Amino acid sequence: MKNSRTSSNYDDHMATDSNKKTFTNILQSDQEEYSFRFSSTSETSPANHAPTPSDASSPWDHSPPFSTTPPWDVSSSPLSKSPWSSHVEPDSYSYTGLMGSLVREEGHIYSLAAAGDLLYTGSDSKNIRVWKNQKEFSGFKSNSGLVKAIIIAGERIFSGHQDGKIRVWKVSKKDPSVHKRIGTLPTFKDTVKSSFNPNKYVEVRKSRNAIWIKHVDAISSLSLSEDKSLLYSASWDKTIKIWRVSDSKCLESISAHDDAVNSVVAGFDGLVFTGSADGSVKVWRREMQGKGTKHFFSQTLLKQECAITALAVDSAATILYSGSSDGLVNFWERDNFLSHGGVLRGHKLAVLCLATGGNLLFSGSADTNICVWRREDGLGHVCLSILSGHSGPVKCLAVEEDKETRSQGGGRQYMVYSGSLDKSVKIWRVSGQAAPIHSPSAGSPPQQVHQVENYNAPQTVPSALSFSSQSSCRVSQRRKY
């Protein structure tokens, strides 16, 4: 996903002090930084990563300073040159807040995936790390392509990369810490076979053709169908592709949008949702045709100037959420035939990622904060808390229910993992029963639009750098990142 955010008002604030300059460098860096696209009017240039501010203090962070020497043996890891540290408070289970951090010194975190007690992290160093109980468990190297998306399907792990390829990994049955690459999408065989067939070529850019089964730009998002039989990939090449998991065949390629596709999510009732830098959210309908499957355009849910940066469907498959570069989260309700349910206003800068758990929604933003929202029956959404602790934009989120706490009668609690451009993964514990910091007043009609920006939550972004929804959209077409 890429942005164009050069405005005179924004530039005026950049020279106020050194801290603002540092954060501004992050905001103005290449598409490699935020890893999503706001417009596609210029070509990708090499990333020039600026240093991030030091880790800001948090009301929940009672842990000791980070160490540069890992407390566990990483000598057997192929990634042992990456100094990580972990500090988790094992007894702090009774509150919502920061539990600890996994700190990486050499790369930004772009993708996360959680499954049970395992956490997979992808970064711009092309490596994927596996963590178990907040300690290093395994690691494997992709050799090529920044890791922009990770999704777990049983014993298989799919990773989407900057080079437009999807790599497939499998966990060893003999040793679960060993991950072997078992293939690439498209497969080498299918690539060679298609290359010799002129009918397999399509025009991807002016005066450039490519085989239709291959993405020609960065993979931005991956999603599995409800029955786990299909894998959907979204790309900056404006297409989504549908892959059959069983044999790695590419079944379809859809020219979905007029600009980069930043997110794809397989939803409910055979529907697939896509969000793009062209500012639209589209719905695609899956239909079975004989032994195959075909997708058809259904409707456009949203069309706006600001780029769509993230999509998510709640765990009950009743609500679709979309985040955008203006800092807003829109949602649509399945029970009301995908009618627009409202807007959640909790961030000052672009929403970069969304994740759901139970009736909770988590939104991560370039303002470095994570807003926790709870869906209330008949009352819309309320903001439970604002998780503040990162010193850089929050790029990715993963959520797992803490079943151990629930079995002890503590109610539903969730482990939330957040990856940031500050090179850290933070671990949060969030209670679904927490009292909201905002809810509709008694006797008033339900409010679907909630404003939480002015709450007294810790802020790590200089207020002078906050810009309006107009300036966070397409103010300039000279830059994308």
Secondary structure as UniProt FT lines:
FT   HELIX           8..13
FT   TURN            14..15
FT   HELIX           18..28
FT   HELIX           31..34
FT   TURN            59..60
FT   TURN            75..76
FT   TURN            78..81
FT   STRAND          84..88
FT   TURN            90..91
FT   STRAND          97..104
FT   STRAND          109..115
FT   TURN            116..117
FT   STRAND          118..123
FT   TURN            124..125
FT   STRAND          127..132
FT   TURN            133..134
FT   STRAND          135..141
FT   STRAND          147..153
FT   TURN            154..155
FT   STRAND          156..161
FT   TURN            162..163
FT   STRAND          166..171
FT   TURN            176..177
FT   STRAND          179..185
FT   HELIX           188..195
FT   HELIX           198..200
FT   STRAND          201..205
FT   TURN            206..207
FT   STRAND          208..211
FT   TURN            212..213
FT   STRAND          219..224
FT   TURN            226..227
FT   STRAND          230..235
FT   TURN            236..237
FT   STRAND          239..244
FT   TURN            245..248
FT   STRAND          249..255
FT   STRAND          261..266
FT   TURN            269..270
FT   STRAND          271..276
FT   TURN            277..278
FT   STRAND          280..289
FT   TURN            290..291
FT   STRAND          292..303
FT   STRAND          308..313
FT   TURN            315..316
FT   STRAND          319..324
FT   TURN            325..326
FT   STRAND          328..333
FT   HELIX           334..336
FT   STRAND          339..345
FT   STRAND          351..357
FT   TURN            358..359
FT   STRAND          360..365
FT   TURN            366..367
FT   STRAND          369..376
FT   TURN            377..379
FT   STRAND          380..388
FT   STRAND          394..401
FT   HELIX           403..407
FT   TURN            408..409
FT   STRAND          413..420
FT   TURN            421..422
FT   STRAND          424..431
FT   TURN            432..433
FT   TURN            442..443
FT   STRAND          449..451
FT   TURN            453..454
FT   HELIX           463..465
FT   TURN            469..472
//
